[in-house]
Amino acid sequence: MAQITIYSKTYCPYCVRAKKLLESKGVSFEEIMVDDKPELFTELKKKSGMMTVPQIYINDQLIGGYTELAALEEKNQLDRLLV
């Protein structure tokens, strides 16, 4: 099973959508909230080059945010990453 990590914030509709999509796939994931961790969020932005959340990693590879996750699902490519 793939190792999935999602960095998110409490009041983020795209984070909610990403988590719902992953839950619909029946996979477990680690959620790391960055609301009260500005240092962590700063490091995450440097590492990924992304300025927003969610930031989704599958097996330590950055997938992107909700838009990229949904695009993988639309193209029927997400399931093979989740194995």
Residue, then its C-alpha position, 0 to 999 in steps of 0.5 A: m500500500a502506498q504511503i500518502t501524506i497530505y499537508s493541510k489547513t483547517y479551513c481549506p475547501y481543497c484540502v477537504r476535497a482531497k481528503k474525501l477523494l482519498e477516503s473514497k478510494g479506501v486508502s489511509f493517509e497521514e494528515i499534517m496540519v500546518d495551521d499553527k506551524p508556520e516554520l513547517f509550512t515555510e519549509l514545505k513551500k521551499k521544498s515543493g515550490m508550492m505556496t498553497v495547501p493541500q500538498i499531497y505526497i505519495n511515496d515521498q513524491l509530490i503529486g501536487g494539490y487537489t487539482e492535480l490529484a483530481a486530474l489523476e483520478e479523471k485520467n484513471q491514473l490515480d489507482r495505480l499510484l495508490v497500490 
